Amino acid sequence: MTVKPQWLRVKAPQWQRVGSVKEILRDLGLNTVCEEASCPNIGECFHVGTATFLIMGPACTRACPYCDIDFEKKPQPLDPQEPLNLAEAVRRLRLNHVVITSVNRDDLPDGGASQFVLCIEAIRQVSPKTTIEVLIPDLCGNWDGLGIILEAKPEVLNHNTETVPRLYRRVRPQGNYQRSLALLQESKTLAPKLYTKSGIMVGLGETDAEVRQVMEDLRAVDCDILTIGQYLQPSAKHLGIKEFVTPESFAGWQTFGESIGFLQVVSSPLTRSSYHAEQVRELMTEYPR
């Protein structure tokens, strides 16, 4: 078994608060990516009462070898109660900022865009001051579906590029790097005042030059926020780790990202797409649109 370096060891979660959040989620029949994807920050985030909700799941129609979410070629029908239950969870947890993500639902004509909209609208009804970030799949390039989501006016549109182009076939075989960039670019075309965000994981064999090229590609499509974190292998059957990237490398990428115009770069070994996502509220105050 690979021994993690000291900088990847996290504090034991305070289970009283974790349990309280989990109780609400179970009561409402909701999934979180925090649990389904085995996020290392679950203790910290649940302790402060935040969670990234996973809709249309828990099973995914894609089988990416790095991901700990279950694969299901024919997933269950959408739950019509899910948007209301999600909104109730936001109310009970008193969230100022909420992240809604989903599994890939390539079986649906709109990729699940309409379910995102229903969730956004339900939250607006019960908690109008809560800012909303959606972390969406590529929708198989369905820009009409993307437009439906953006018409609901989330504050942040997040779509992860995940890795460098050279590694796509191995890491993200059903994804397409150019399609992901096009989604982010189309989002800004459809909603110019939108904050866009993307994330990549490292430690899969990419080079420093390749990471910087992805960062430049993202800035070329006017992406505002970037997260960079260490890939951690969920189990022996998942894609293996090539290296544990040092904190110094992450700090270098943050400095480079800020120098080329990202409004925010969150880059550290334990960073995940939604880690400290609530900080975007401060960003929106500093860079209003």
FIDREN-533279 format. One record per residue (C-alpha): y, z, x; residue in one letter. Coordinates in steps of 0.5 Angstrom, whole numbers, plus 500, padded with zeros to 3 digits. Example, Ala and Ser with C-alpha at 12.3 -4.5 7.8 and 13.67 -1.06 7.14 Angstrom:
# residues 2
   yy   zz   xx  rest
  491  516  525     a
  498  514  527     s
This chain:
# residues 289
   yy   zz   xx  rest
  500  500  500     m
  507  498  503     t
  511  504  504     v
  518  504  502     k
  524  505  506     p
  528  511  505     q
  534  508  502     w
  529  505  496     l
  527  512  494     r
  530  515  488     v
  532  522  485     k
  526  524  480     a
  529  523  473     p
  532  529  469     q
  526  528  464     w
  530  532  458     q
  535  527  457     r
  530  521  459     v
  526  524  453     g
  532  524  448     s
  533  517  449     v
  526  515  449     k
  525  519  442     e
  531  515  439     i
  528  508  442     l
  521  510  439     r
  524  513  432     d
  527  506  431     l
  522  502  434     g
  526  499  440     l
  524  496  447     n
  528  497  453     t
  528  493  459     v
  529  499  463     c
  521  501  461     e
  518  494  460     e
  520  492  467     a
  519  498  470     s
  526  499  473     c
  527  504  478     p
  534  507  475     n
  531  509  469     i
  532  516  470     g
  539  515  472     e
  541  511  466     c
  537  515  461     f
  540  521  464     h
  547  519  462     v
  545  516  455     g
  545  508  457     t
  540  503  456     a
  539  496  456     t
  536  494  450     f
  530  488  450     l
  530  484  443     i
  525  479  441     m
  519  483  445     g
  516  486  448     p
  512  480  450     a
  515  474  453     c
  513  466  453     t
  514  465  460     r
  509  468  466     a
  514  469  472     c
  510  472  477     p
  515  477  479     y
  516  480  472     c
  513  486  469     d
  514  484  462     i
  507  482  458     d
  506  474  457     f
  504  472  450     e
  504  465  449     k
  504  466  441     k
  509  472  441     p
  510  476  434     q
  515  474  429     p
  522  476  430     l
  523  483  426     d
  529  482  421     p
  530  490  422     q
  531  490  429     e
  539  488  429     p
  540  494  424     l
  535  499  428     n
  539  497  435     l
  546  498  432     a
  543  505  429     e
  541  506  437     a
  548  505  439     v
  551  509  434     r
  546  515  436     r
  547  514  443     l
  555  514  442     r
  555  508  447     l
  561  505  450     n
  558  499  453     h
  551  496  451     v
  547  491  454     v
  542  486  450     i
  537  482  453     t
  531  479  451     s
  524  476  453     v
  524  468  453     n
  522  466  446     r
  521  458  448     d
  517  458  441     d
  523  459  437     l
  528  452  436     p
  534  456  438     d
  531  460  443     g
  533  466  440     g
  540  465  439     a
  541  467  432     s
  537  474  433     q
  542  475  439     f
  548  474  434     v
  545  478  428     l
  545  484  434     c
  552  483  436     i
  554  483  429     e
  550  489  427     a
  553  493  433     i
  560  491  431     r
  559  494  424     q
  558  501  426     v
  561  501  433     s
  567  496  433     p
  570  499  440     k
  563  498  444     t
  563  492  449     t
  557  488  449     i
  554  484  454     e
  548  479  453     v
  543  478  458     l
  540  471  456     i
  535  467  458     p
  536  459  459     d
  535  457  452     l
  531  451  455     c
  538  448  456     g
  540  449  448     n
  547  449  449     w
  548  449  441     d
  544  455  441     g
  549  458  447     l
  555  456  443     g
  552  460  437     i
  551  466  441     i
  558  465  444     l
  561  465  437     e
  559  472  436     a
  564  474  442     k
  560  478  446     p
  565  481  452     e
  560  479  458     v
  555  473  458     l
  550  475  463     n
  544  470  466     h
  541  471  472     n
  539  466  477     t
  534  470  480     e
  533  467  487     t
  535  461  491     v
  533  454  490     p
  528  453  495     r
  523  459  492     l
  524  457  485     y
  517  454  484     r
  514  460  487     r
  518  465  484     v
  521  462  477     r
  516  456  476     p
  518  455  469     q
  526  456  470     g
  531  451  473     n
  536  453  478     y
  541  447  476     q
  540  449  469     r
  542  456  470     s
  548  454  473     l
  550  449  468     a
  549  455  463     l
  554  459  466     l
  559  453  467     q
  558  451  459     e
  559  458  457     s
  566  458  461     k
  567  451  457     t
  566  454  451     l
  569  461  452     a
  574  460  457     p
  576  468  457     k
  569  470  457     l
  567  474  463     y
  560  471  466     t
  555  474  470     k
  549  473  474     s
  544  476  479     g
  539  475  484     i
  534  479  487     m
  532  479  495     v
  526  480  499     g
  522  474  497     l
  523  470  503     g
  530  467  502     e
  535  467  508     t
  542  470  509     d
  545  463  509     a
  541  461  502     e
  544  467  499     v
  551  466  501     r
  550  458  498     q
  547  461  491     v
  554  465  491     m
  558  459  493     e
  554  455  487     d
  556  461  482     l
  563  461  484     r
  563  454  483     a
  562  455  476     v
  567  460  475     d
  562  466  475     c
  566  473  475     d
  561  478  477     i
  555  478  481     l
  549  483  482     t
  544  483  488     i
  538  488  489     g
  532  488  492     q
  525  486  489     y
  520  491  488     l
  513  489  487     q
  511  492  480     p
  503  492  482     s
  498  488  486     a
  498  482  482     k
  505  481  482     h
  509  477  487     l
  509  480  494     g
  515  483  498     i
  516  479  504     k
  521  484  507     e
  525  490  505     f
  533  488  506     v
  537  493  509     t
  543  496  506     p
  548  493  511     e
  545  486  509     s
  547  488  502     f
  554  490  504     a
  555  484  508     g
  554  480  501     w
  559  484  497     q
  564  483  502     t
  563  476  502     f
  562  475  495     g
  569  479  494     e
  572  474  499     s
  570  468  495     i
  573  470  489     g
  568  474  485     f
  572  480  481     l
  566  484  482     q
  560  484  487     v
  555  490  486     v
  550  489  492     s
  545  495  494     s
  538  495  494     p
  537  499  488     l
  542  494  484     t
  539  491  478     r
  542  486  473     s
  545  492  468     s
  546  498  473     y
  552  501  472     h
  554  495  467     a
  559  500  463     e
  563  499  469     q
  565  492  466     v
  570  496  462     r
  574  498  468     e
  574  491  470     l
  577  488  464     m
  582  493  464     t
  584  491  471     e
  583  483  470     y
  585  482  462     p
  584  476  459     r
